[in-house]
Amino acid sequence: QKEVEQNSGPLSVPEGAIASLNCTYSDRGSQSFFWYRQYSGKSPELIMFIYSNGDKEDGRFTAQLNKASQYVSLLIRDSQPSDSATYLCAVNRAGRRALTFGSGTRLQVQP
Amino acid sequence: DAGVIQSPRHEVTEMGQEVTLRCKPISGHNSLFWYRQTMMRGLELLIYFNNNVPIDDSGMPEDRFSAKMPNASFSTLKIQPSEPRDSAVYFCASGLQATQETQYFGPGTRLLVL
């Protein structure tokens, strides 16, 4: 079992729709959870982080964390073609300061 | 703020040659990370420094890889000798320990070993 799992996609949504990206993790002691966006040929860019169970909203983005079920999700409302990218889920495992990344989900927003 | 700076941005070398990648973290950050990204293995941690001290080097593939951080504003990752399987994008990231490791990535170095 991978430490951080994501569906590789591509996830295709029409412009204006809600895109839902999911991530599961294996280490129950994980404490911090991050979503990065990576455009092709570019470096990962931090979108959001979440530490506590529940929802955290930032503009069009909402991160959701459920520690009991060991999953994290990212919702993108009013999706735009410019949101087309690979979204990486990252987890800060207990006792290890560096991040463990999932393989990413490729999102395509169709105009 | 200039962000994390990496050099070179692209490197093409022949198998057996020494390669040195360089990183300047964001001023004031006390954590520095080296990652490698490939299609097959995704983004994986190589080594992590905190206050210039290597903390976790469990991801360093083998003795051919070494990393140093002589001061708070500079780090190097060296591969000697390089092999074709080392071809990847190498990212440096920095962060503030106090902020639970929110990390900011540099633009990366694309390495091709022929």
Interface residues (C-beta under 8 A of the other chain):
Chain A: Q31 S32 F34 Y36 K42 S43 P44 E45 L46 F49 Y51 L88 N92 R96 R97 A98 L99 T100 F101 G102 S103 G104
Chain B: S31 F33 G42 L43 E44 L45 Y48 N50 I55 D56 F91 Q97 Q100 E101 T102 Q103 Y104 F105 G106 P107 G108
